[in-house]
Amino acid sequence: MRRFSALCTATVLGLTAFAASSPAHADPFHLIRWTDSGFCQIWDEGIATTPWPSNYTIVSPPGLTFLHALAFKDDMLHAGTCSF
């Protein structure tokens, strides 16, 4: 039983070390604006699909992090370009 516990502990520690050593991957985001309502939404480019329906335009530069996209959306809301 001790060997099994030691093996489980070693496996968990090995997986934890592997996860900590791999680089973090952040999918880029962009801000889209729906043309009919003016509503702005943050869209994850890591999602393999496109927004539906297709009546939107991309209003932000590509490759933003989520926090940068959120700040960009806040600026657009204050400027009146986007509706809530």
C-alpha positions as CSV (number, residue, x, y, z in Angstrom):
1,M,0.0,0.0,0.0
2,R,2.9,2.3,0.7
3,R,4.3,1.8,-2.7
4,F,1.0,2.6,-4.3
5,S,0.7,5.8,-2.3
6,A,4.3,6.8,-3.1
7,L,3.6,6.1,-6.8
8,C,0.4,8.3,-6.7
9,T,2.3,11.1,-5.0
10,A,5.2,11.0,-7.5
11,T,2.7,11.0,-10.4
12,V,0.8,14.0,-9.0
13,L,4.0,15.9,-8.3
14,G,5.3,15.1,-11.8
15,L,2.2,16.3,-13.5
16,T,2.2,19.5,-11.4
17,A,5.8,20.2,-12.4
18,F,5.0,19.6,-16.0
19,A,1.9,22.0,-15.9
20,A,3.9,24.7,-14.2
21,S,6.8,24.5,-16.7
22,S,4.6,24.7,-19.8
23,P,4.0,28.3,-21.0
24,A,0.6,29.9,-20.5
25,H,-1.4,30.3,-23.6
26,A,-3.8,33.1,-23.8
27,D,-6.1,33.2,-26.8
28,P,-6.4,36.6,-28.4
29,F,-9.7,38.5,-28.2
30,H,-11.3,41.2,-30.3
31,L,-14.3,43.4,-29.9
32,I,-17.2,43.0,-32.3
33,R,-20.1,45.5,-32.8
34,W,-23.5,44.3,-33.9
35,T,-24.7,46.5,-36.7
36,D,-28.4,46.4,-35.9
37,S,-28.2,47.2,-32.2
38,G,-24.8,48.8,-31.7
39,F,-24.1,46.3,-28.9
40,C,-20.4,45.5,-28.5
41,Q,-19.2,42.1,-27.4
42,I,-15.8,40.6,-26.7
43,W,-15.1,37.6,-28.9
44,D,-12.6,34.9,-28.3
45,E,-10.6,34.1,-31.4
46,G,-9.8,30.7,-29.9
47,I,-13.4,29.6,-30.6
48,A,-13.5,27.8,-34.0
49,T,-16.8,29.3,-35.0
50,T,-17.8,32.8,-36.0
51,P,-20.5,34.8,-34.3
52,W,-24.0,34.3,-35.5
53,P,-25.8,36.1,-37.1
54,S,-23.1,37.6,-39.3
55,N,-24.3,41.2,-39.0
56,Y,-21.3,42.4,-37.0
57,T,-18.1,44.3,-37.6
58,I,-14.7,44.0,-35.8
59,V,-14.0,47.3,-34.2
60,S,-10.8,46.5,-32.3
61,P,-7.2,45.8,-33.3
62,P,-6.4,42.0,-33.4
63,G,-4.5,40.1,-30.8
64,L,-5.8,41.8,-27.6
65,T,-5.8,40.0,-24.2
66,F,-9.2,39.8,-22.5
67,L,-8.3,42.7,-20.1
68,H,-7.2,44.9,-23.0
69,A,-10.4,44.1,-24.9
70,L,-12.4,44.9,-21.8
71,A,-10.7,48.3,-21.5
72,F,-11.2,48.9,-25.2
73,K,-14.9,48.2,-24.8
74,D,-15.1,50.5,-21.9
75,D,-13.5,53.3,-23.9
76,M,-16.0,52.6,-26.8
77,L,-18.9,52.8,-24.4
78,H,-17.8,56.1,-22.9
79,A,-17.2,57.5,-26.4
80,G,-20.8,56.4,-27.4
81,T,-19.6,54.2,-30.2
82,C,-21.0,51.1,-28.5
83,S,-24.2,50.6,-26.7
84,F,-24.4,48.7,-23.5
